[in-house]
Structure formats: C-alpha cells, structure tokens
Amino acid sequence: MRNLLLVAVGLTILGVVSCKENVEMSPDKATLAFRLTDAPCDYDNLFIDVQGIEIHSDSNGWESLTPFNSGVYDILELTNGLDTLLCQVDLPAGTVSQIRLMLGENNSLVTGGTSYDLKTPSAQQSGLKLNLHKELLAGTSYTVWLDFDACKSIVQKGNGGYSLKPVIRVFSDSTDGKLKGVIMPDTISTQVHVIQNSDTITSIPNNDGSFVVCGLDGTYDVLVESFHTNYNDSMISSVSVGFGEIVDLDTVRLQ
C-alpha cells in the first residue's frame, strides 16, 4: 500500500491498444480499466493535464492505450470515492508489470483565489513510471485506480511559486476495500489519517463531515486530527478492511 513514484527516463512504444468505454469481452482476453481519483487537499483547484497511459506486459512489452480520454482534470473534484474513467482496454491474458502516465504541460494550481502555473521536470514529462504487477486472467474484468496525492504532489518554491512532483498511489479492485464515516462537528477543520505500519493515506472530509478512503486491504489505525483548539484528536485502533468490503465507522464525534 505504498505511494510509488518512479521517473521514466526514456520511452519505447512497441504497439497500440484500442481503448473503449463499452466493449464485449473476448473469451481469450481480459478487460482492464484505468480510473483517476485523488486524495483531498486544501487547495481551491488542482488542474492536471493527463495525456495518455502506456502499459508494459510480459507478452507485448510497452503498448500505448488509444483512444484515451485525455484532458485537463481538476483532480480535487475526484475525492472521497469519486473518480473518472481514463480508458478501458482488452488485453491478452498475462502479467502487466508497469504503467507510464503521460502528463502534458497545462498544469496549474489555484489557491487563495490565485492561479499558478505548475512546472514539471523534463524527465516527468516523458512519463511517470508506476509499478502495477497485475496478473490478468482471460474472461475477467479489472479496474486500476491512479490516486493522486494532491498535498504531497505540490512543492512550494522559494520565490512563492509552486512546482508539480506527482505522488501517485496505484491500487486495483483486488485491494479495493473502503472505509467511510462522518466526522462531527462538521463545522471544524479535520483530517482523517488511515495508517498501516509506515504508510498513511489522508482524507479531508466533505463539508457535511463525510469521507471515504478507497484501496484498502488489511488492518489500519484511523486517526482523526482536529485543527480546532476546543476539540481533541480521536484514534480508532485496529480497523479491519477486507477485499470488497465497505467498513462504516458511522459518526465519529470529537470531544
């Protein structure tokens, strides 16, 4: 469950795979869908220019998925369980080991009502390499989520500007347990930290106090952090979330 970010130095495109939203699955192939989501962060908007995905499989090497739902996405609209489809593709059965997420140059951050262009290192513009290691079985459908961590992906520079260094968590429907709840009172600023060993996934509740954390499979400690001096933090220990399970913490009332 670690956040993985590896920079791809070069590109070798060996094939093209057709990508469609609604397809009839071939009996000797698997269907793989990629969806974009985001961990919440306290900015106004974070616009990310997503241009494509390439995958590496044991059978075909690197392949580019096309057509692709490219565009500039405000990923802060894709939080607390919301996502959007980037591509759906039929692939031969086998192992997909890595993906490359291709970003364009039209990335920007809006904070405090001011917009800032986000520059990325040239190596990142060549593709963000992310580990997947997914075994695809014929006749089976799979979904993979690319979960941006908006807070960790934005770096403030000394001149007052910002740069983009994407931090992305990759998870699939094989680890898609969900944890949800409501933090009260909903009038104060809080964050929900879902902790497993040295890994932490953070969510910022919606205006009504509700939150959802996806891509879980295991046992976690849940820390509700209060940013109001009159309310204490709250810790819920050893919360078990299994594959395909939705665990509801109901209402957590801070004291």
PyMOL commands that set and color helices and strands:
alter all, ss='L'
color gray80, all
select helices_A, chain A and resi 75-77+122-125+150-153+173-175
alter helices_A, ss='H'
color red, helices_A
select strands_A, chain A and resi 6-7+16-18+29-39+45-57+61-66+71-74+84-92+94-103+108-111+114-117+128-136+141-149+154-156+162-164+168-172+177-184+190-196+199-203+210-216+218-226+234-241+246-253
alter strands_A, ss='S'
color yellow, strands_A
deselect
rebuild
show_as cartoon
